[in-house]
Amino acid sequence: MRRILSGVIVAVLMVMPVTLSAQRYENGLADKTIALIGNEAIFLSQLEAEIQVMAAQGQGTDRNTRCQMLENIMEHKLFLNQARLDSLEVGEDNVEMDLQQRLSTVLTQLGGEKEVEEYFKKPIHKLKEEWRDMLREQSLIQQMQQEVMRGAGQATPSEVEKFYKQADESDLPIISTQYRISQIVLYPDQNSAKLAAKERLLSFRERILKGEKFSTLATLYSEDPGSAIKGGELGMASKNIFWPQFSDAAMALKNGQISQIVETPDGLHLIQMIEKDGEMFNARHILLKPKYTSEDRIKAFNKLDSLKTKIEADSISFELAARINSEDPKSAVSGGLMADENTGSTLFEKDLLKPADYSVIKDMKEGEISEPFESTDNEGRSGNTIYKILRLEKIIPSHTATFKDDFEVILNIANSDRQQKAIDNFIKEKQAITYIKLDDLFKQCNFEREGWIK
């Protein structure tokens, strides 16, 4: 339950300020409190830890970056104060998942636990403790921000129209050319193609066991171009960045050992373990993707061509033909109409289409049906070749967003504007009633918001 505003103000005002103090880094260097937001202290070591993470991710850092980062942390502390007052709870499962993702990223980028400990000058267990605490705070901050944004409410149609009329045209987005498309999809024979790839990999495995180098065969035959040029070597990385099937098989191997065939959404693999270090490993692999025969293609194309002929002769509608024949279940139930999996929209911009699909429809006219062609699916199947025909239902040319034709776009912009204003008002209000003390070292920063220096 949300507290009434006056109760929040009283509670914040009752927070006792903490004096700026000096502490010690674990390596003995002096640490200090560089800011106080209510009873939440921000230490120089915290700021520098975030800067280190940015640097490890390849982002540039300088004094201005530190000022921006500090302001970002101070804003978060205002939300954290309120989250604690409102007794919001942390989702520990999400915290652990985020911790693992962050650790995996840093381990992979720096090359292993030893390198991470040297870089941060702390043992892994200590980093985990610090990052876990930080992620718990982030969880509370995000919940509080969402509460504030929900409090902004949703814009009504009349408010959206008013927002649109008052907006400068230059501030409205340009909507790229959009296409509404229907499809009929056929899949090739998965089993025979996978069997052929497995037999080929088994022959490679036998050759390796008889003395041929894994790296040589990977360079010659692997269909993962990024690793093939390095003899199939992937480099030391966290197991969590790979498909679970791949990681589980790799981590079960001893150094130098060769796996059985492993199937992932990328295809079929042979794996050779090079080295393991905790949750990290370096391995070589040979990737093969199922190849479909010309007979598969001819059979599918003949069926699709026959369906196109019947549709154009009005013997059957495209919608009915899709419902009966299409092997893509998501579009088949809608008579072949394609929809974005994330938004549900039936309009696609160029960048949201498969390259093969766009190359076919870009020169078509509304109502036209394409010739059969080869494309890829959205199901993550290994060797995800599919065959299809498309009907171009509608083309909406590129244009500046309008209230009439792009209401959802304008609605989202209007709601985002309301939410940002609610966030801005929350921060301004809390700045005014919260004890804030900033170290002299950062008083020369050009903060985006006023109210930090009192």
N, C-alpha and C positions, 0 to 999 in steps of 0.2 A: 504494500500500500504506500502511495506517495504521501510524504508529509506536506502540511500546508507551508507556504512560503515563509511566513513569519517565524514558524518553529525552526526552520532551517537557519535563518539569520541569527536567531538567538543562540543556537547550538554552535555555529561557527564563531561567533563573537566570544563564546566562553572558552575556546581553545587557548591554552596557555602558550605563549610564544617560547621558542627554544633559542638560546643564545648561540651565535656562531662559534664553532669550536674546531680545534685542530685534532686529527687523529693520525694513524699511521697506516700506510700501505703494508701489505705482508712482506714486501721486500725492504722495508725500513724507511722508505721515502715518506716525507710528510704528506698527509692527506688533509683536506679541510672541507668544511661545510661551505659551499659557495652560494647556497640559497636556502631560505626557509619559506615554505608555503603552508601557513597554519602550523600544524605540528609535524609536517612532513619535511624532512631534511633532504637536500640534494648534495651529494658529495662530489668533489672533483674526480675521485676515482670512478664514480658512476658515469659521469660525463665522458671521461677518457675511455672507459670500457665500451661505450656506444661508438665512440669515434674509431676505436680499434676494429670493431665489427665492420663498420663502413669501409675502413681501409682494406680489411681482409676480403671484402666483396668487390674491391677494385674501384671504389668511389673516392674521389679527391676530397681532402680535408684541409681546412685552414682556419684562421681565427673566425672568419664570418660563418663557417660551418659550425663551429663550436657555439657561437651566439645563437644561431638558428636552432641547433639541437637543444641548447639550454632552454630557450623559449618554449620549444615543443614539450620538454619535460615539465616545465612549470605549468603549462596549460593542463597537462595530464594530472599533475598533482591537485589542481583545483577540482577536477572530476573525481579523483581518488578520495579526497576529503569528503565530498558529498556522498560517494558510494558507501563509505564507512558509516557515515551518519544515517544513511538509509538502510543499513544492515544488508546490503546485497551480498550474495553468496558466490563463491568461485566454483566453476565446473572443473574439478580436478582431472577428469579424463581428457578434456580439451587441453588443459595445461600440459599434461604429459605428452600428448600428441604434438603440440607446438614445440615443446622442449626437444623432443626427438628430431623433429624436422630441422630446427635451428642447429642442433649439434651435428646432424648429418651433413648439413651444408658446409659448416665450418671445417669439419673433419676432412671432407672431400676437397675443399679449396686449399687447405693448408697441408694435407698429405698424411694425416694420422694423428693419434693421440699425443705422441711425443712432441710433434711439431706444434700442436695446439697448446700444449702446456708450456712450451718454450715461448710461444708468441704472446700468450696472455700472462706468463710468469705465475701460473697457478695450476695446481693439480686438477684433473678432470672432475673429480668429485666436488671440489670447491666451486668450479665453474657451474656445474649442474645445480648446486644449491642456490647460487646467486641468480642464475637465469630462471630457475623455477620460481623464486620469489618475485622476480621482475615480471614473469609471465602471469603470475597470480594477480599482480597489480594491474597489468594490462587488461586482464579479463574483467576486473571491476571497473576500470576506466571505460572500456568499450560498452559495458552494460549501462553505465551512467550516461554515456553519450547517446546511446540508443533511446534511453528514457527521455532525454531532453529533446531528441529529434521527434520521437513519437508525440511528445507534448505539443509540437508545432502543428500537428494535425495534417490532414490532406486538403489540398486546394479543391474547391468546388468548381464545376464547369464555368460559372460566371466569374470566379476569381481567376481561373486560367485564362479566360478571354481578356479580362482586364490586364493581366500580366503581359499577355501577348501584345495588346494594343500599346502598352507603355514601353515595351522593349524596343531598343534600337535594332534595326534590321541587321546591323553588323554583328550584333551579339547573338543572333539566332543561328543555329547550325545549318550547314549545307547538307541536305539529304542526297546521298549518291544515288545513281540510277538503281532502281530496284526491280526485281523480277519475281513473278508468281509462276511456279512451275509444277507440273504433275509428271509422274514417272511410272514406268512399269519396269520392274527389276527381275533379272534371273541370275542365279548363282551357278558357277561351274561345279563340277564334281569335286568336292573337297577331298574325299577319301583317296582317290587314285593319285591326285597331285601330292598329297602329304606322304603317301607310301613311297612315291618315287624319290622325294627329298630325303626321307628317312633312310632308304637303301643307299643313297649316295653318301650320306653322313656316316653310315655304318662302314662303308668302304674306306672313308677317310680315317675312321677310328682304327680300323685294322692296319692300315698303312702306318699310322703313327706308332702303334704298339709293336710293329715290326722294325721300327727304327727311323722312319722319316720324321722330320721336324714339324711339330704342330705349327710353328710360326710360318714355315714355308707354305704349307697348305692353306693357312689362313690368308696369307698375302695373295695367293693365286685364286682362291675360290670363295672366300667369305663375301657375303653381300651386305656387310656393314662397312661402308667405305671409310668411315672415321677411324676404325680400329684395324682394318685390313692393311693399310699402309704401314702399320706398326707391328705387323705380324700377329694381328688379332688382339694385341695387348690393350686393356681398358684403362690401366693406371689405378693407383691406390685410391679407393673411394668407399664411402659408407655403403653397407649392404642395402640400406633403405632407399637408395636412388634407383635401384633396379626392380624389375618385375619380381614379385615374391617367389615365383617358380624358379627364376634364375638364381636369385640370392640363396634360396634354400639348398639348391643343388650344388652351388659353388662352395658354400660354407661347409658342406658335408665332405668335401674333398680334402685330401692331404696334399702338401706341396708336391707339384709335379704330376699328380694323379689326373686321369682323364675321366670325364663324366660319361654317363649314358646320354642318349638323346633327350634334350629338354625342350619342351614346347612352351612358348610365350606368345602373346599377341603380335610380337614382331616376326615370329617365324619359328624355325627349328634350330637348335644350337648344339654344338659340342663345346665343352668348357674344359680348360686346363688351369688348375690352380697354380699360381706363382708364389703368393705370399699372403698370410693372414695376420692381422694385428687387431685383436679385440673385435669390434664390430665392423672393421675395415677389411677389405681384401683387394688384391690385384690379381687378375686372371686374364687368360687369353680365351677367345672364343671364335668359332666359325659359325656364321649365320647363313642359313639357306632359307629361302622363301619358296613355298610351293609354286610350281610352274604348271600352268594349265595347257592342255594340248590344243592343237588347231581344231581337232574334232569337237571339243567342248565349245569353242568359240563359234564354229560353223553351226552347230546344233542350236545354240542360243540365238544367234543372229537370224537363223531361218524362222524360228518361232516368233521372234519379235517382229520380223519383217511381215510375217503372215498376219499378226495382230494389227499392225499398222494399216495393212491393206484393207482388212475388215472394218476398221474404225473409219477410214476415209471413205469407204463405200457405204457407210451407215448401217452395216450389218450388226454392229455392236457399238455401244458407247465406250469412250475411253475409260470412264469411271467404272463401268461394269467389268471391262477387260482387266483393269487394274485389280479390282476386288477378287476376281477369279484366278488370275494368273501371276500377279506380282508376288515375288518371294521376299519383299521388304515389308514386314508386318505393320510397321508404324505408318507408312504411307498408304498401304493397300486398303486399310479400313476407311480411309478418307477418299477413296476413289482415285488414289495415286497422288493426291495433293501433298507436296512436301512442306514440312514445317520445321522451324529451328528447334532443336532439342532443348535448348536452354530457355528460350523466351516464348516458344509456341507460335511465333510470328510466321506467317506464310509468305512474307516478302523477304527476299534475299538480295543483299548487295553483292557486288563482284567478289569481295574478299571472303565472303562466307560460303561461296560455292567451291566445290572441287574444281581444280584447274581443267580437268577433262570436261566437266559439265559446262563450265563457262565458255570454253572454246567452241562448244557446239551451239549454245543458245545465243551467243553474242551477235550472230548474223541472222537470226531467225526473226520472223514476224509473229505477232500475236495470233494464236490459233494454229500455228504450224506444228507438225509432229516431226521429230528428228529421225534420221536414219539410225539403225542400231549402232552402238559404240561401246567401247570398254571404259569403265571407270573404277572407282574404289568405294567401299562401303563405310559406314560409321560405327560398325560393331566391334572394331578392334580384332577382327579375325586374322589369323596368320595367312599371308598371301591373299589380301582382301580384295581380289579382283571381282568385279561384277559386270554384268552386261545389261544395258538398258536402252529404252527410248524415252524421250522427253516431249511433252507438249508445253509450249510457252503460252501461259494463260494471259499474262498481262505484263506490260512494261510501264514503269513510272519513271519518267526522265528525271535527271538531277535537278534539284530546285532548293531554294531557301525554305526552311520549314514554315508551314502555315497552320493557322488554327483549324481550318477546315479539313485539310488533308493529312495533317500530322498531329492530331490532338494528343496522342499518347506521348509523343516526343516533347511537346510543349508542356504537358502535364508533369512529366518527369523533371523538366527544367524548373518549373514553378515550385514543385515540391522540394527540390534540392535547394532552391533559393530560400524557401521558408525554413528548412532545416538548418542551413548555414547561418541564417539570421538568429535562429534560436540558440545555436552554439555560441555565436558572437555575444549575444545578450547574456547568456549564462556566464561566460568568462568575465565580461565587464562587470556584472553584478557581483560575482565572487571576488574579483580583484578588490572591489571597493570595501568589502566587509571581512576580508581575510587578512591576517597578519602576514606581511610579505617583507622579507629582508634579503637584500642582494649584496654579495661581496663586492668590494670596490673593484676587483679585477674585471668584473663584467658590467660595470655601470656605464662604460663607454660603448657598449653594444647598441647598434641601431635596431632595436626590437620592432617587429611589425605592429605590435599592439602597445598602446600607452597603458600606464597603470602598474607597471612592474616596479618602477623606481619611485619610492615614496619619500 
